[in-house]
Amino acid sequence: MHKNFKGIEKTVFGRGSFNQLGDILNEKRNDNDKFMLFIVDDYFKDKELATRIPAQTDDIVEFIDVDVYEPTTEQIDSIRDSVKSLKGIPPAVIGIGGGS
């Protein structure tokens, strides 16, 4: 049996990497001129990091509870269905936090 999947296109990590996120996403915005979807660990909701998310007007920032486990398939499917029916498919989904 063979399985095909598309891997993550770009991974950036290390000191100062979060500050590069806006520039990285702007490359995608120019290509597609669409919204981005940020899926963020609920832990960051009232933290300073949440204010640094480079979301623009049409972007969606979805905070989810991942305290005990990784995001469940049901959580992700629900977000997918909601976003897809509301705005279509984003050119990028950005996960922020331990489980996202």
Kinemage of the C-alpha trace (Angstrom):
@kinemage 1
@onewidth
@group {chain A} dominant
@subgroup {mainchain}
@vectorlist {calphas} color= white
{ca met a 1} P 0.000 0.000 0.000
{ca his a 2} L 1.277 3.471 -0.920
{ca lys a 3} L 0.238 6.675 0.741
{ca asn a 4} L 0.913 10.107 -0.666
{ca phe a 5} L 0.761 13.303 1.288
{ca lys a 6} L 1.989 16.840 0.968
{ca gly a 7} L 4.358 17.876 3.716
{ca ile a 8} L 4.654 21.236 5.349
{ca glu a 9} L 5.958 23.706 2.787
{ca lys a 10} L 7.990 25.806 5.179
{ca thr a 11} L 9.155 25.402 8.762
{ca val a 12} L 10.892 28.226 10.610
{ca phe a 13} L 12.136 27.884 14.168
{ca gly a 14} L 14.569 29.435 16.593
{ca arg a 15} L 15.033 32.796 18.275
{ca gly a 16} L 13.196 35.580 16.453
{ca ser a 17} L 11.391 33.239 14.070
{ca phe a 18} L 7.907 34.400 15.125
{ca asn a 19} L 8.846 37.913 14.005
{ca gln a 20} L 9.294 36.576 10.447
{ca leu a 21} L 5.760 35.198 10.207
{ca gly a 22} L 4.177 38.315 8.691
{ca asp a 23} L 6.784 38.479 5.914
{ca ile a 24} L 6.425 34.776 5.162
{ca leu a 25} L 2.642 35.082 4.910
{ca asn a 26} L 2.846 38.188 2.729
{ca glu a 27} L 4.461 36.027 0.033
{ca lys a 28} L 1.321 33.866 0.038
{ca arg a 29} L -1.000 36.853 0.177
{ca asn a 30} L 0.540 38.271 -2.998
{ca asp a 31} L 0.028 34.982 -4.824
{ca asn a 32} L -3.542 34.352 -3.724
{ca asp a 33} L -4.925 37.544 -2.173
{ca lys a 34} L -6.933 35.463 0.276
{ca phe a 35} L -7.364 35.137 4.008
{ca met a 36} L -5.140 33.144 6.354
{ca leu a 37} L -6.348 30.810 9.105
{ca phe a 38} L -4.521 30.897 12.431
{ca ile a 39} L -5.273 28.017 14.812
{ca val a 40} L -3.958 29.029 18.225
{ca asp a 41} L -3.705 27.214 21.544
{ca asp a 42} L -6.254 28.744 23.954
{ca tyr a 43} L -3.412 29.250 26.429
{ca phe a 44} L -2.271 32.287 24.418
{ca lys a 45} L -5.680 34.009 24.253
{ca asp a 46} L -4.926 36.674 26.865
{ca lys a 47} L -1.154 36.594 26.517
{ca glu a 48} L 1.184 39.037 24.810
{ca leu a 49} L 1.874 36.560 21.999
{ca ala a 50} L -1.742 36.805 20.817
{ca thr a 51} L -1.246 40.517 20.140
{ca arg a 52} L 1.743 39.698 17.927
{ca ile a 53} L -0.120 37.389 15.539
{ca pro a 54} L 0.212 39.127 12.147
{ca ala a 55} L -3.462 38.704 11.262
{ca gln a 56} L -4.972 41.072 8.734
{ca thr a 57} L -8.576 42.185 8.379
{ca asp a 58} L -9.880 39.174 6.431
{ca asp a 59} L -7.898 36.577 8.391
{ca ile a 60} L -9.468 34.177 10.876
{ca val a 61} L -7.860 33.582 14.270
{ca glu a 62} L -9.367 30.520 15.948
{ca phe a 63} L -8.396 29.772 19.558
{ca ile a 64} L -8.859 26.114 20.517
{ca asp a 65} L -8.540 24.184 23.766
{ca val a 66} L -5.634 21.734 23.603
{ca asp a 67} L -4.837 21.573 27.335
{ca val a 68} L -4.907 17.807 27.668
{ca tyr a 69} L -4.319 16.436 24.160
{ca glu a 70} L -3.363 17.438 20.667
{ca pro a 71} L -6.244 18.979 18.706
{ca thr a 72} L -8.791 16.278 18.000
{ca thr a 73} L -9.855 15.305 14.517
{ca glu a 74} L -13.340 16.508 15.437
{ca gln a 75} L -12.019 19.970 16.412
{ca ile a 76} L -10.073 20.350 13.196
{ca asp a 77} L -12.921 18.992 11.047
{ca ser a 78} L -15.338 21.429 12.680
{ca ile a 79} L -13.028 24.384 12.055
{ca arg a 80} L -12.437 23.223 8.476
{ca asp a 81} L -16.155 22.917 7.747
{ca ser a 82} L -16.948 26.283 9.306
{ca val a 83} L -14.155 28.151 7.533
{ca lys a 84} L -14.783 26.444 4.202
{ca ser a 85} L -18.488 27.319 4.232
{ca leu a 86} L -17.786 30.897 5.328
{ca lys a 87} L -14.792 31.882 3.197
{ca gly a 88} L -13.466 28.939 1.202
{ca ile a 89} L -10.011 27.420 1.489
{ca pro a 90} L -7.166 29.587 2.813
{ca pro a 91} L -3.758 29.518 1.131
{ca ala a 92} L -2.190 28.832 4.541
{ca val a 93} L -3.142 27.449 7.939
{ca ile a 94} L -0.830 28.549 10.736
{ca gly a 95} L -0.711 26.532 13.950
{ca ile a 96} L 0.543 28.344 17.052
{ca gly a 97} L 1.080 26.548 20.332
{ca gly a 98} L 2.089 23.209 21.715
{ca gly a 99} L -0.727 21.152 20.295
{ca ser a 100} L -1.664 23.104 17.226
